[in-house]
Amino acid sequence: MNQEATNGAYVPTSFGAEYCFPSGECRQDNPHPERITSTFGLQVDHAIPSSNLNIVDSGVYWPAPNETGYLLMNDERIGKGKGKDISSDHRMVWLKARLDN
C-alpha cells in the first residue's frame, strides 16, 4: 500500500467535502473534512495504489459551490437538490501516477 496516497501528502481531498458539513449536506462532522467521500460525513471510498507506484496527484470529485460541476452533485431543481437525488451519496476518488521505465 502506498502510504503517501492513503494517509500522506497525496491523500485524496476536495473543496466540496470541506463545504459539506457547514452546508448541512453531510450528516456528521469529521476531524478531516477535506477527506470526506460521502454525504454521511465519512471517508469510506478509497483508491489504494501499490507501494511501488509514484503518485503525483489525487483528489475526490466533489465540486464546491464556486467550482465547475457543482450542479452535478447539488441542484435545487431536482428533488431535495443534494446527494442521492442527483447522483450518489459517494464521491469518486482518483489518483494520478507517473509510470517510469
Gaussian input, Z-matrix of N, CA and C with variables (Angstrom, degrees):
# hf/3-21g

backbone

0 1
 N
 C     1     B1
 C     2     B2     1     A1
 N     3     B3     2     A2     1     D1
 C     4     B4     3     A3     2     D2
 C     5     B5     4     A4     3     D3
 N     6     B6     5     A5     4     D4
 C     7     B7     6     A6     5     D5
 C     8     B8     7     A7     6     D6
 N     9     B9     8     A8     7     D7
 C    10    B10     9     A9     8     D8
 C    11    B11    10    A10     9     D9
 N    12    B12    11    A11    10    D10
 C    13    B13    12    A12    11    D11
 C    14    B14    13    A13    12    D12
 N    15    B15    14    A14    13    D13
 C    16    B16    15    A15    14    D14
 C    17    B17    16    A16    15    D15
 N    18    B18    17    A17    16    D16
 C    19    B19    18    A18    17    D17
 C    20    B20    19    A19    18    D18
 N    21    B21    20    A20    19    D19
 C    22    B22    21    A21    20    D20
 C    23    B23    22    A22    21    D21
 N    24    B24    23    A23    22    D22
 C    25    B25    24    A24    23    D23
 C    26    B26    25    A25    24    D24
 N    27    B27    26    A26    25    D25
 C    28    B28    27    A27    26    D26
 C    29    B29    28    A28    27    D27
 N    30    B30    29    A29    28    D28
 C    31    B31    30    A30    29    D29
 C    32    B32    31    A31    30    D30
 N    33    B33    32    A32    31    D31
 C    34    B34    33    A33    32    D32
 C    35    B35    34    A34    33    D33
 N    36    B36    35    A35    34    D34
 C    37    B37    36    A36    35    D35
 C    38    B38    37    A37    36    D36
 N    39    B39    38    A38    37    D37
 C    40    B40    39    A39    38    D38
 C    41    B41    40    A40    39    D39
 N    42    B42    41    A41    40    D40
 C    43    B43    42    A42    41    D41
 C    44    B44    43    A43    42    D42
 N    45    B45    44    A44    43    D43
 C    46    B46    45    A45    44    D44
 C    47    B47    46    A46    45    D45
 N    48    B48    47    A47    46    D46
 C    49    B49    48    A48    47    D47
 C    50    B50    49    A49    48    D48
 N    51    B51    50    A50    49    D49
 C    52    B52    51    A51    50    D50
 C    53    B53    52    A52    51    D51
 N    54    B54    53    A53    52    D52
 C    55    B55    54    A54    53    D53
 C    56    B56    55    A55    54    D54
 N    57    B57    56    A56    55    D55
 C    58    B58    57    A57    56    D56
 C    59    B59    58    A58    57    D57
 N    60    B60    59    A59    58    D58
 C    61    B61    60    A60    59    D59
 C    62    B62    61    A61    60    D60
 N    63    B63    62    A62    61    D61
 C    64    B64    63    A63    62    D62
 C    65    B65    64    A64    63    D63
 N    66    B66    65    A65    64    D64
 C    67    B67    66    A66    65    D65
 C    68    B68    67    A67    66    D66
 N    69    B69    68    A68    67    D67
 C    70    B70    69    A69    68    D68
 C    71    B71    70    A70    69    D69
 N    72    B72    71    A71    70    D70
 C    73    B73    72    A72    71    D71
 C    74    B74    73    A73    72    D72
 N    75    B75    74    A74    73    D73
 C    76    B76    75    A75    74    D74
 C    77    B77    76    A76    75    D75
 N    78    B78    77    A77    76    D76
 C    79    B79    78    A78    77    D77
 C    80    B80    79    A79    78    D78
 N    81    B81    80    A80    79    D79
 C    82    B82    81    A81    80    D80
 C    83    B83    82    A82    81    D81
 N    84    B84    83    A83    82    D82
 C    85    B85    84    A84    83    D83
 C    86    B86    85    A85    84    D84
 N    87    B87    86    A86    85    D85
 C    88    B88    87    A87    86    D86
 C    89    B89    88    A88    87    D87
 N    90    B90    89    A89    88    D88
 C    91    B91    90    A90    89    D89
 C    92    B92    91    A91    90    D90
 N    93    B93    92    A92    91    D91
 C    94    B94    93    A93    92    D92
 C    95    B95    94    A94    93    D93
 N    96    B96    95    A95    94    D94
 C    97    B97    96    A96    95    D95
 C    98    B98    97    A97    96    D96
 N    99    B99    98    A98    97    D97
 C   100   B100    99    A99    98    D98
 C   101   B101   100   A100    99    D99
 N   102   B102   101   A101   100   D100
 C   103   B103   102   A102   101   D101
 C   104   B104   103   A103   102   D102
 N   105   B105   104   A104   103   D103
 C   106   B106   105   A105   104   D104
 C   107   B107   106   A106   105   D105
 N   108   B108   107   A107   106   D106
 C   109   B109   108   A108   107   D107
 C   110   B110   109   A109   108   D108
 N   111   B111   110   A110   109   D109
 C   112   B112   111   A111   110   D110
 C   113   B113   112   A112   111   D111
 N   114   B114   113   A113   112   D112
 C   115   B115   114   A114   113   D113
 C   116   B116   115   A115   114   D114
 N   117   B117   116   A116   115   D115
 C   118   B118   117   A117   116   D116
 C   119   B119   118   A118   117   D117
 N   120   B120   119   A119   118   D118
 C   121   B121   120   A120   119   D119
 C   122   B122   121   A121   120   D120
 N   123   B123   122   A122   121   D121
 C   124   B124   123   A123   122   D122
 C   125   B125   124   A124   123   D123
 N   126   B126   125   A125   124   D124
 C   127   B127   126   A126   125   D125
 C   128   B128   127   A127   126   D126
 N   129   B129   128   A128   127   D127
 C   130   B130   129   A129   128   D128
 C   131   B131   130   A130   129   D129
 N   132   B132   131   A131   130   D130
 C   133   B133   132   A132   131   D131
 C   134   B134   133   A133   132   D132
 N   135   B135   134   A134   133   D133
 C   136   B136   135   A135   134   D134
 C   137   B137   136   A136   135   D135
 N   138   B138   137   A137   136   D136
 C   139   B139   138   A138   137   D137
 C   140   B140   139   A139   138   D138
 N   141   B141   140   A140   139   D139
 C   142   B142   141   A141   140   D140
 C   143   B143   142   A142   141   D141
 N   144   B144   143   A143   142   D142
 C   145   B145   144   A144   143   D143
 C   146   B146   145   A145   144   D144
 N   147   B147   146   A146   145   D145
 C   148   B148   147   A147   146   D146
 C   149   B149   148   A148   147   D147
 N   150   B150   149   A149   148   D148
 C   151   B151   150   A150   149   D149
 C   152   B152   151   A151   150   D150
 N   153   B153   152   A152   151   D151
 C   154   B154   153   A153   152   D152
 C   155   B155   154   A154   153   D153
 N   156   B156   155   A155   154   D154
 C   157   B157   156   A156   155   D155
 C   158   B158   157   A157   156   D156
 N   159   B159   158   A158   157   D157
 C   160   B160   159   A159   158   D158
 C   161   B161   160   A160   159   D159
 N   162   B162   161   A161   160   D160
 C   163   B163   162   A162   161   D161
 C   164   B164   163   A163   162   D162
 N   165   B165   164   A164   163   D163
 C   166   B166   165   A165   164   D164
 C   167   B167   166   A166   165   D165
 N   168   B168   167   A167   166   D166
 C   169   B169   168   A168   167   D167
 C   170   B170   169   A169   168   D168
 N   171   B171   170   A170   169   D169
 C   172   B172   171   A171   170   D170
 C   173   B173   172   A172   171   D171
 N   174   B174   173   A173   172   D172
 C   175   B175   174   A174   173   D173
 C   176   B176   175   A175   174   D174
 N   177   B177   176   A176   175   D175
 C   178   B178   177   A177   176   D176
 C   179   B179   178   A178   177   D177
 N   180   B180   179   A179   178   D178
 C   181   B181   180   A180   179   D179
 C   182   B182   181   A181   180   D180
 N   183   B183   182   A182   181   D181
 C   184   B184   183   A183   182   D182
 C   185   B185   184   A184   183   D183
 N   186   B186   185   A185   184   D184
 C   187   B187   186   A186   185   D185
 C   188   B188   187   A187   186   D186
 N   189   B189   188   A188   187   D187
 C   190   B190   189   A189   188   D188
 C   191   B191   190   A190   189   D189
 N   192   B192   191   A191   190   D190
 C   193   B193   192   A192   191   D191
 C   194   B194   193   A193   192   D192
 N   195   B195   194   A194   193   D193
 C   196   B196   195   A195   194   D194
 C   197   B197   196   A196   195   D195
 N   198   B198   197   A197   196   D196
 C   199   B199   198   A198   197   D197
 C   200   B200   199   A199   198   D198
 N   201   B201   200   A200   199   D199
 C   202   B202   201   A201   200   D200
 C   203   B203   202   A202   201   D201
 N   204   B204   203   A203   202   D202
 C   205   B205   204   A204   203   D203
 C   206   B206   205   A205   204   D204
 N   207   B207   206   A206   205   D205
 C   208   B208   207   A207   206   D206
 C   209   B209   208   A208   207   D207
 N   210   B210   209   A209   208   D208
 C   211   B211   210   A210   209   D209
 C   212   B212   211   A211   210   D210
 N   213   B213   212   A212   211   D211
 C   214   B214   213   A213   212   D212
 C   215   B215   214   A214   213   D213
 N   216   B216   215   A215   214   D214
 C   217   B217   216   A216   215   D215
 C   218   B218   217   A217   216   D216
 N   219   B219   218   A218   217   D217
 C   220   B220   219   A219   218   D218
 C   221   B221   220   A220   219   D219
 N   222   B222   221   A221   220   D220
 C   223   B223   222   A222   221   D221
 C   224   B224   223   A223   222   D222
 N   225   B225   224   A224   223   D223
 C   226   B226   225   A225   224   D224
 C   227   B227   226   A226   225   D225
 N   228   B228   227   A227   226   D226
 C   229   B229   228   A228   227   D227
 C   230   B230   229   A229   228   D228
 N   231   B231   230   A230   229   D229
 C   232   B232   231   A231   230   D230
 C   233   B233   232   A232   231   D231
 N   234   B234   233   A233   232   D232
 C   235   B235   234   A234   233   D233
 C   236   B236   235   A235   234   D234
 N   237   B237   236   A236   235   D235
 C   238   B238   237   A237   236   D236
 C   239   B239   238   A238   237   D237
 N   240   B240   239   A239   238   D238
 C   241   B241   240   A240   239   D239
 C   242   B242   241   A241   240   D240
 N   243   B243   242   A242   241   D241
 C   244   B244   243   A243   242   D242
 C   245   B245   244   A244   243   D243
 N   246   B246   245   A245   244   D244
 C   247   B247   246   A246   245   D245
 C   248   B248   247   A247   246   D246
 N   249   B249   248   A248   247   D247
 C   250   B250   249   A249   248   D248
 C   251   B251   250   A250   249   D249
 N   252   B252   251   A251   250   D250
 C   253   B253   252   A252   251   D251
 C   254   B254   253   A253   252   D252
 N   255   B255   254   A254   253   D253
 C   256   B256   255   A255   254   D254
 C   257   B257   256   A256   255   D255
 N   258   B258   257   A257   256   D256
 C   259   B259   258   A258   257   D257
 C   260   B260   259   A259   258   D258
 N   261   B261   260   A260   259   D259
 C   262   B262   261   A261   260   D260
 C   263   B263   262   A262   261   D261
 N   264   B264   263   A263   262   D262
 C   265   B265   264   A264   263   D263
 C   266   B266   265   A265   264   D264
 N   267   B267   266   A266   265   D265
 C   268   B268   267   A267   266   D266
 C   269   B269   268   A268   267   D267
 N   270   B270   269   A269   268   D268
 C   271   B271   270   A270   269   D269
 C   272   B272   271   A271   270   D270
 N   273   B273   272   A272   271   D271
 C   274   B274   273   A273   272   D272
 C   275   B275   274   A274   273   D273
 N   276   B276   275   A275   274   D274
 C   277   B277   276   A276   275   D275
 C   278   B278   277   A277   276   D276
 N   279   B279   278   A278   277   D277
 C   280   B280   279   A279   278   D278
 C   281   B281   280   A280   279   D279
 N   282   B282   281   A281   280   D280
 C   283   B283   282   A282   281   D281
 C   284   B284   283   A283   282   D282
 N   285   B285   284   A284   283   D283
 C   286   B286   285   A285   284   D284
 C   287   B287   286   A286   285   D285
 N   288   B288   287   A287   286   D286
 C   289   B289   288   A288   287   D287
 C   290   B290   289   A289   288   D288
 N   291   B291   290   A290   289   D289
 C   292   B292   291   A291   290   D290
 C   293   B293   292   A292   291   D291
 N   294   B294   293   A293   292   D292
 C   295   B295   294   A294   293   D293
 C   296   B296   295   A295   294   D294
 N   297   B297   296   A296   295   D295
 C   298   B298   297   A297   296   D296
 C   299   B299   298   A298   297   D297
 N   300   B300   299   A299   298   D298
 C   301   B301   300   A300   299   D299
 C   302   B302   301   A301   300   D300

   B1=1.4377
   B2=1.5293
   B3=1.3115
   B4=1.4562
   B5=1.5331
   B6=1.3120
   B7=1.4630
   B8=1.5299
   B9=1.3326
   B10=1.4693
   B11=1.5326
   B12=1.3197
   B13=1.4626
   B14=1.5220
   B15=1.3150
   B16=1.4553
   B17=1.5259
   B18=1.3354
   B19=1.4591
   B20=1.5242
   B21=1.3288
   B22=1.4574
   B23=1.5168
   B24=1.3132
   B25=1.4648
   B26=1.5269
   B27=1.3327
   B28=1.4654
   B29=1.5294
   B30=1.3220
   B31=1.4570
   B32=1.5410
   B33=1.3280
   B34=1.4725
   B35=1.5335
   B36=1.3354
   B37=1.4699
   B38=1.5228
   B39=1.3292
   B40=1.4682
   B41=1.5179
   B42=1.3182
   B43=1.4632
   B44=1.5259
   B45=1.3229
   B46=1.4568
   B47=1.5148
   B48=1.3193
   B49=1.4627
   B50=1.5273
   B51=1.3213
   B52=1.4666
   B53=1.5194
   B54=1.3072
   B55=1.4622
   B56=1.5334
   B57=1.3125
   B58=1.4576
   B59=1.5289
   B60=1.3224
   B61=1.4638
   B62=1.5269
   B63=1.3430
   B64=1.4667
   B65=1.5392
   B66=1.3436
   B67=1.4619
   B68=1.5262
   B69=1.3232
   B70=1.4536
   B71=1.5213
   B72=1.3303
   B73=1.4604
   B74=1.5251
   B75=1.3256
   B76=1.4619
   B77=1.5196
   B78=1.3107
   B79=1.4572
   B80=1.5145
   B81=1.3178
   B82=1.4623
   B83=1.5153
   B84=1.3186
   B85=1.4619
   B86=1.5266
   B87=1.3330
   B88=1.4510
   B89=1.5302
   B90=1.3455
   B91=1.4677
   B92=1.5332
   B93=1.3389
   B94=1.4637
   B95=1.5294
   B96=1.3312
   B97=1.4707
   B98=1.5217
   B99=1.3212
   B100=1.4596
   B101=1.5278
   B102=1.3227
   B103=1.4689
   B104=1.5346
   B105=1.3128
   B106=1.4650
   B107=1.5257
   B108=1.3253
   B109=1.4671
   B110=1.5247
   B111=1.3308
   B112=1.4618
   B113=1.5200
   B114=1.3173
   B115=1.4653
   B116=1.5098
   B117=1.3268
   B118=1.4594
   B119=1.5295
   B120=1.3429
   B121=1.4527
   B122=1.5139
   B123=1.3336
   B124=1.4578
   B125=1.5239
   B126=1.3181
   B127=1.4610
   B128=1.5247
   B129=1.3255
   B130=1.4643
   B131=1.5256
   B132=1.3078
   B133=1.4627
   B134=1.5260
   B135=1.3240
   B136=1.4596
   B137=1.5210
   B138=1.3153
   B139=1.4606
   B140=1.5207
   B141=1.3151
   B142=1.4612
   B143=1.5236
   B144=1.3358
   B145=1.4615
   B146=1.5261
   B147=1.3037
   B148=1.4580
   B149=1.5341
   B150=1.3077
   B151=1.4714
   B152=1.5231
   B153=1.3351
   B154=1.4598
   B155=1.5262
   B156=1.3311
   B157=1.4676
   B158=1.5207
   B159=1.3260
   B160=1.4552
   B161=1.5255
   B162=1.3187
   B163=1.4608
   B164=1.5260
   B165=1.3436
   B166=1.4671
   B167=1.5258
   B168=1.3372
   B169=1.4623
   B170=1.5261
   B171=1.3172
   B172=1.4591
   B173=1.5163
   B174=1.3152
   B175=1.4496
   B176=1.5121
   B177=1.3180
   B178=1.4580
   B179=1.5137
   B180=1.3322
   B181=1.4650
   B182=1.5176
   B183=1.3255
   B184=1.4570
   B185=1.5250
   B186=1.3226
   B187=1.4594
   B188=1.5327
   B189=1.3226
   B190=1.4605
   B191=1.5312
   B192=1.3286
   B193=1.4697
   B194=1.5260
   B195=1.3196
   B196=1.4600
   B197=1.5283
   B198=1.3387
   B199=1.4628
   B200=1.5273
   B201=1.3346
   B202=1.4567
   B203=1.5197
   B204=1.3100
   B205=1.4561
   B206=1.5110
   B207=1.3184
   B208=1.4671
   B209=1.5255
   B210=1.3296
   B211=1.4678
   B212=1.5260
   B213=1.3283
   B214=1.4638
   B215=1.5288
   B216=1.3201
   B217=1.4674
   B218=1.5240
   B219=1.3251
   B220=1.4557
   B221=1.5224
   B222=1.3049
   B223=1.4622
   B224=1.5255
   B225=1.2984
   B226=1.4641
   B227=1.5260
   B228=1.3343
   B229=1.4685
   B230=1.5201
   B231=1.3346
   B232=1.4627
   B233=1.5257
   B234=1.3198
   B235=1.4647
   B236=1.5105
   B237=1.3206
   B238=1.4619
   B239=1.5201
   B240=1.3397
   B241=1.4531
   B242=1.5005
   B243=1.3263
   B244=1.4650
   B245=1.5159
   B246=1.3392
   B247=1.4549
   B248=1.5101
   B249=1.3146
   B250=1.4569
   B251=1.5279
   B252=1.3059
   B253=1.4630
   B254=1.5216
   B255=1.3243
   B256=1.4602
   B257=1.5169
   B258=1.3096
   B259=1.4660
   B260=1.5213
   B261=1.2834
   B262=1.4542
   B263=1.5133
   B264=1.3141
   B265=1.4633
   B266=1.5312
   B267=1.3269
   B268=1.4660
   B269=1.5241
   B270=1.3118
   B271=1.4570
   B272=1.5253
   B273=1.3320
   B274=1.4596
   B275=1.5338
   B276=1.3115
   B277=1.4609
   B278=1.5278
   B279=1.3354
   B280=1.4669
   B281=1.5316
   B282=1.3098
   B283=1.4643
   B284=1.5184
   B285=1.3097
   B286=1.4713
   B287=1.5254
   B288=1.3408
   B289=1.4732
   B290=1.5217
   B291=1.3187
   B292=1.4565
   B293=1.5215
   B294=1.3308
   B295=1.4530
   B296=1.5298
   B297=1.3049
   B298=1.4680
   B299=1.5222
   B300=1.3085
   B301=1.4763
   B302=1.4934
   A1=108.76
   A2=116.28
   A3=122.51
   A4=109.24
   A5=117.17
   A6=121.72
   A7=113.24
   A8=117.30
   A9=119.89
   A10=111.40
   A11=117.33
   A12=121.54
   A13=113.17
   A14=117.92
   A15=119.29
   A16=113.19
   A17=116.97
   A18=119.07
   A19=112.47
   A20=116.79
   A21=120.49
   A22=112.27
   A23=115.08
   A24=121.88
   A25=113.40
   A26=117.81
   A27=120.69
   A28=113.13
   A29=117.48
   A30=119.21
   A31=107.76
   A32=118.40
   A33=120.36
   A34=112.50
   A35=115.17
   A36=122.03
   A37=109.65
   A38=115.74
   A39=120.89
   A40=110.38
   A41=115.76
   A42=120.85
   A43=110.37
   A44=117.92
   A45=121.30
   A46=112.05
   A47=116.92
   A48=120.55
   A49=110.98
   A50=116.72
   A51=119.96
   A52=111.62
   A53=117.04
   A54=123.07
   A55=112.07
   A56=117.10
   A57=123.49
   A58=114.16
   A59=117.80
   A60=119.62
   A61=112.67
   A62=119.23
   A63=118.37
   A64=113.33
   A65=116.85
   A66=119.93
   A67=112.63
   A68=116.90
   A69=120.93
   A70=113.52
   A71=117.62
   A72=120.71
   A73=111.15
   A74=117.58
   A75=121.68
   A76=109.98
   A77=115.24
   A78=120.89
   A79=114.45
   A80=118.50
   A81=118.82
   A82=110.97
   A83=114.68
   A84=121.27
   A85=108.91
   A86=116.39
   A87=122.09
   A88=108.05
   A89=119.21
   A90=120.44
   A91=113.62
   A92=117.68
   A93=122.52
   A94=108.11
   A95=118.73
   A96=120.36
   A97=114.03
   A98=118.21
   A99=120.79
   A100=112.24
   A101=117.83
   A102=122.91
   A103=113.76
   A104=118.14
   A105=121.75
   A106=109.83
   A107=116.32
   A108=121.14
   A109=112.26
   A110=117.88
   A111=120.86
   A112=110.50
   A113=115.98
   A114=119.35
   A115=112.74
   A116=118.44
   A117=118.52
   A118=110.81
   A119=117.02
   A120=122.27
   A121=116.99
   A122=117.61
   A123=120.43
   A124=111.23
   A125=116.12
   A126=122.79
   A127=106.70
   A128=116.51
   A129=120.67
   A130=112.96
   A131=118.25
   A132=122.46
   A133=108.15
   A134=116.11
   A135=120.53
   A136=111.62
   A137=115.52
   A138=124.12
   A139=103.65
   A140=117.12
   A141=120.98
   A142=109.26
   A143=116.57
   A144=119.62
   A145=112.84
   A146=114.61
   A147=121.89
   A148=109.91
   A149=116.15
   A150=120.61
   A151=112.73
   A152=118.63
   A153=120.04
   A154=113.41
   A155=118.74
   A156=120.83
   A157=110.10
   A158=116.35
   A159=122.51
   A160=108.36
   A161=117.85
   A162=122.85
   A163=108.40
   A164=116.67
   A165=120.87
   A166=112.77
   A167=117.69
   A168=120.34
   A169=108.13
   A170=116.18
   A171=121.29
   A172=109.21
   A173=116.11
   A174=119.56
   A175=111.90
   A176=114.06
   A177=123.45
   A178=105.12
   A179=117.70
   A180=119.01
   A181=108.44
   A182=114.11
   A183=122.35
   A184=106.70
   A185=116.92
   A186=120.49
   A187=112.57
   A188=115.64
   A189=122.83
   A190=108.41
   A191=118.06
   A192=120.56
   A193=115.00
   A194=118.48
   A195=121.19
   A196=112.87
   A197=118.39
   A198=121.88
   A199=111.66
   A200=114.84
   A201=121.35
   A202=109.37
   A203=116.93
   A204=121.86
   A205=114.35
   A206=118.16
   A207=121.44
   A208=112.38
   A209=116.82
   A210=119.71
   A211=112.65
   A212=118.10
   A213=120.42
   A214=111.19
   A215=116.83
   A216=121.96
   A217=112.43
   A218=116.82
   A219=122.49
   A220=109.89
   A221=116.90
   A222=120.94
   A223=108.10
   A224=116.64
   A225=122.19
   A226=113.03
   A227=118.24
   A228=120.65
   A229=112.09
   A230=117.53
   A231=121.47
   A232=109.48
   A233=117.53
   A234=121.79
   A235=111.74
   A236=116.29
   A237=121.68
   A238=110.91
   A239=115.99
   A240=120.40
   A241=115.83
   A242=117.96
   A243=120.06
   A244=110.54
   A245=115.18
   A246=122.33
   A247=115.48
   A248=117.13
   A249=122.90
   A250=113.88
   A251=118.63
   A252=120.42
   A253=111.57
   A254=117.02
   A255=121.41
   A256=112.26
   A257=117.03
   A258=119.72
   A259=109.06
   A260=117.71
   A261=123.78
   A262=107.88
   A263=116.64
   A264=119.00
   A265=111.03
   A266=116.91
   A267=122.94
   A268=109.03
   A269=116.64
   A270=121.66
   A271=110.25
   A272=115.28
   A273=121.17
   A274=111.15
   A275=116.24
   A276=123.91
   A277=107.25
   A278=116.54
   A279=119.70
   A280=110.60
   A281=114.81
   A282=123.16
   A283=108.97
   A284=116.05
   A285=122.02
   A286=106.51
   A287=114.83
   A288=120.70
   A289=109.86
   A290=115.79
   A291=121.19
   A292=107.47
   A293=115.30
   A294=120.31
   A295=108.76
   A296=116.47
   A297=122.12
   A298=109.05
   A299=116.00
   A300=120.39
   A301=111.02
   D1=137.18
   D2=-179.81
   D3=-84.92
   D4=106.15
   D5=-175.54
   D6=-64.06
   D7=-31.75
   D8=178.68
   D9=-64.17
   D10=-30.70
   D11=-178.48
   D12=-91.86
   D13=-16.39
   D14=-178.07
   D15=-102.59
   D16=-28.26
   D17=179.61
   D18=-156.06
   D19=24.12
   D20=-177.50
   D21=-123.99
   D22=-144.91
   D23=-175.12
   D24=-62.63
   D25=-24.92
   D26=-176.94
   D27=-111.81
   D28=25.44
   D29=174.01
   D30=-63.72
   D31=131.77
   D32=-176.87
   D33=-63.97
   D34=133.69
   D35=179.65
   D36=-138.02
   D37=170.51
   D38=174.24
   D39=-155.05
   D40=156.78
   D41=174.94
   D42=-75.32
   D43=-32.10
   D44=178.40
   D45=-62.62
   D46=-37.06
   D47=178.50
   D48=-64.74
   D49=-39.44
   D50=178.44
   D51=-63.23
   D52=-29.69
   D53=-178.65
   D54=-84.26
   D55=-17.08
   D56=-171.92
   D57=-56.34
   D58=-55.03
   D59=-176.96
   D60=-69.34
   D61=-48.59
   D62=179.71
   D63=-59.17
   D64=-28.89
   D65=-179.35
   D66=-80.67
   D67=-13.06
   D68=-177.94
   D69=89.60
   D70=1.63
   D71=179.20
   D72=-71.29
   D73=-39.35
   D74=179.30
   D75=-90.83
   D76=146.69
   D77=-175.19
   D78=-84.40
   D79=-19.74
   D80=179.78
   D81=-143.75
   D82=152.89
   D83=178.99
   D84=-75.22
   D85=161.84
   D86=-176.49
   D87=-144.85
   D88=138.67
   D89=-179.75
   D90=-66.18
   D91=-19.06
   D92=177.15
   D93=-124.70
   D94=71.00
   D95=-173.93
   D96=-60.67
   D97=-27.46
   D98=-179.92
   D99=-68.73
   D100=-16.33
   D101=-177.56
   D102=-96.91
   D103=-4.73
   D104=-176.88
   D105=-60.44
   D106=139.19
   D107=178.62
   D108=-123.51
   D109=7.01
   D110=-178.31
   D111=-145.42
   D112=153.91
   D113=179.85
   D114=-73.08
   D115=-7.34
   D116=173.31
   D117=-89.43
   D118=8.39
   D119=167.02
   D120=86.27
   D121=20.71
   D122=-179.95
   D123=-124.32
   D124=159.78
   D125=172.82
   D126=-92.34
   D127=91.59
   D128=-175.45
   D129=-114.68
   D130=-13.18
   D131=-179.04
   D132=-106.15
   D133=133.38
   D134=-173.51
   D135=-139.27
   D136=154.58
   D137=164.36
   D138=-120.67
   D139=118.48
   D140=-174.54
   D141=-113.87
   D142=95.71
   D143=-177.99
   D144=-79.96
   D145=160.26
   D146=176.32
   D147=-63.48
   D148=151.35
   D149=-178.29
   D150=-66.09
   D151=-20.40
   D152=-178.47
   D153=-90.80
   D154=1.51
   D155=176.15
   D156=-84.39
   D157=142.30
   D158=178.18
   D159=-93.67
   D160=96.48
   D161=-178.65
   D162=-77.30
   D163=131.36
   D164=-178.86
   D165=-117.98
   D166=-12.55
   D167=178.59
   D168=-166.58
   D169=160.96
   D170=178.07
   D171=-162.23
   D172=169.08
   D173=176.92
   D174=-179.02
   D175=173.83
   D176=172.36
   D177=-118.46
   D178=125.65
   D179=179.25
   D180=-77.67
   D181=93.78
   D182=178.90
   D183=-149.75
   D184=85.96
   D185=-176.45
   D186=-64.95
   D187=139.99
   D188=172.96
   D189=-79.02
   D190=167.31
   D191=-177.48
   D192=-55.04
   D193=-29.15
   D194=-178.82
   D195=-93.30
   D196=6.75
   D197=-178.04
   D198=-107.90
   D199=151.10
   D200=175.71
   D201=-59.65
   D202=137.13
   D203=178.11
   D204=96.65
   D205=-3.49
   D206=-178.13
   D207=-55.59
   D208=-39.71
   D209=-177.80
   D210=-69.18
   D211=-13.13
   D212=174.00
   D213=-71.35
   D214=-19.04
   D215=179.92
   D216=-111.02
   D217=-32.82
   D218=-175.24
   D219=-137.80
   D220=112.05
   D221=178.29
   D222=-144.38
   D223=107.10
   D224=-175.51
   D225=-59.91
   D226=-14.81
   D227=179.08
   D228=-76.85
   D229=-9.94
   D230=-176.28
   D231=-121.84
   D232=118.36
   D233=177.86
   D234=52.40
   D235=-132.20
   D236=176.57
   D237=-83.43
   D238=-7.84
   D239=176.32
   D240=85.20
   D241=6.39
   D242=-176.20
   D243=-140.54
   D244=155.46
   D245=170.34
   D246=54.95
   D247=-124.48
   D248=-172.29
   D249=-66.49
   D250=-18.73
   D251=178.68
   D252=-63.32
   D253=-27.22
   D254=-175.37
   D255=-113.28
   D256=-48.75
   D257=-178.04
   D258=-132.98
   D259=-104.69
   D260=179.66
   D261=-135.32
   D262=163.76
   D263=174.69
   D264=-86.53
   D265=2.23
   D266=173.98
   D267=-109.10
   D268=146.73
   D269=179.97
   D270=-111.97
   D271=149.77
   D272=-177.27
   D273=-72.59
   D274=131.09
   D275=176.26
   D276=-103.62
   D277=132.97
   D278=-179.30
   D279=-132.76
   D280=153.43
   D281=176.07
   D282=-133.55
   D283=147.31
   D284=174.82
   D285=-120.02
   D286=125.05
   D287=-179.13
   D288=-119.08
   D289=145.96
   D290=174.20
   D291=-98.90
   D292=124.16
   D293=-179.84
   D294=-99.15
   D295=112.79
   D296=-179.25
   D297=-100.58
   D298=147.49
   D299=175.73
   D300=-84.55

